[in-house]
Amino acid sequence: MADTPQMTTATTKIERSGPAIRAILTAASPAECAQFEAEFAEALARGGAEFDLAPAEAVLDHWWGIAAIRANPLSEEEQAQLARARAGDFTGLWKRDEAGNWVQL
């Protein structure tokens, strides 16, 4: 459609698993990887003691988003647009109008 914003960059999809998250963080952010490993190990130990996977699932939920962000950093153009938006300038961003159509600000 002509009125739909177009994505210009490919994204790296991250599997929602401990090994996949760890691999991304190892490459992109070693300090965060160490934190993930510690949190995940603690959640697995707690889950094993309680026979409940919820602690490990919560850690995966949290770190999966972070890994996706690290694997898909903002481009220079996106960083500039974010800086403008934080300063109150929304020029060039897209929003839906009252009819549900995409319009550029």
C-alpha positions as CSV (number, residue, x, y, z in Angstrom):
1,M,0.0,0.0,0.0
2,A,1.2,3.5,-0.8
3,D,0.1,4.9,2.6
4,T,1.8,2.3,4.7
5,P,5.3,3.0,6.2
6,Q,8.0,0.8,4.7
7,M,10.6,-1.0,6.8
8,T,14.0,-0.5,5.2
9,T,16.2,-2.8,7.2
10,A,16.2,-6.5,7.9
11,T,15.9,-7.7,11.4
12,T,17.7,-10.6,13.1
13,K,15.1,-12.9,14.8
14,I,16.1,-14.3,18.1
15,E,14.9,-17.7,19.3
16,R,13.4,-17.5,22.8
17,S,15.8,-19.9,24.4
18,G,18.7,-19.7,26.9
19,P,21.3,-20.7,24.3
20,A,20.1,-18.3,21.7
21,I,19.9,-15.3,24.1
22,R,23.3,-16.2,25.5
23,A,24.9,-16.4,22.1
24,I,23.6,-12.9,21.1
25,L,24.6,-11.3,24.4
26,T,28.1,-13.0,24.3
27,A,28.7,-11.3,21.0
28,A,27.0,-8.0,21.6
29,S,27.2,-7.3,25.3
30,P,29.5,-9.5,27.4
31,A,28.6,-7.7,30.7
32,E,24.9,-8.2,30.1
33,C,25.6,-11.8,29.2
34,A,27.2,-12.4,32.6
35,Q,24.1,-10.9,34.2
36,F,21.8,-13.0,32.1
37,E,23.7,-16.2,33.0
38,A,23.6,-15.4,36.7
39,E,19.9,-14.6,36.6
40,F,19.0,-17.6,34.5
41,A,21.1,-20.0,36.7
42,E,19.4,-18.7,39.8
43,A,16.0,-19.1,38.2
44,L,16.7,-22.6,37.1
45,A,17.9,-23.5,40.6
46,R,14.8,-22.0,42.1
47,G,12.6,-23.6,39.5
48,G,14.2,-27.0,40.2
49,A,13.6,-26.7,43.9
50,E,10.0,-25.6,43.4
51,F,9.3,-27.8,40.4
52,D,8.1,-24.7,38.6
53,L,9.4,-23.3,35.3
54,A,7.9,-19.9,35.9
55,P,11.1,-18.3,37.3
56,A,13.1,-19.4,34.2
57,E,10.3,-18.3,31.8
58,A,10.3,-14.9,33.5
59,V,14.1,-14.5,33.0
60,L,13.8,-15.6,29.3
61,D,10.9,-13.1,28.7
62,H,13.0,-10.3,30.1
63,W,16.3,-11.1,28.4
64,W,14.7,-12.1,25.1
65,G,13.7,-8.5,24.4
66,I,17.1,-7.2,25.4
67,A,18.8,-9.7,23.1
68,A,16.6,-8.7,20.2
69,I,17.5,-5.0,20.8
70,R,21.3,-5.9,20.9
71,A,21.0,-8.0,17.8
72,N,19.2,-5.2,15.9
73,P,20.7,-1.9,17.0
74,L,19.3,1.3,15.7
75,S,20.7,2.8,12.5
76,E,22.3,6.3,12.6
77,E,19.1,7.6,11.0
78,E,16.9,5.9,13.6
79,Q,19.1,7.2,16.4
80,A,18.8,10.8,15.0
81,Q,15.1,10.4,14.7
82,L,14.8,9.2,18.3
83,A,16.9,12.1,19.5
84,R,14.6,14.5,17.7
85,A,11.5,12.8,19.2
86,R,13.0,13.0,22.7
87,A,13.4,16.7,22.0
88,G,9.8,17.1,21.0
89,D,10.3,17.1,17.2
90,F,8.1,14.3,15.7
91,T,8.6,15.4,12.1
92,G,8.9,12.4,9.7
93,L,7.3,9.9,12.1
94,W,4.1,8.1,11.1
95,K,0.8,7.9,13.0
96,R,-2.7,6.7,12.2
97,D,-5.3,9.4,11.5
98,E,-8.9,9.3,12.6
99,A,-9.8,7.1,9.6
100,G,-7.1,4.6,10.4
101,N,-4.8,5.6,7.6
102,W,-1.1,6.1,8.1
103,V,0.0,9.7,7.8
104,Q,3.5,11.2,8.1
105,L,4.0,14.0,10.5
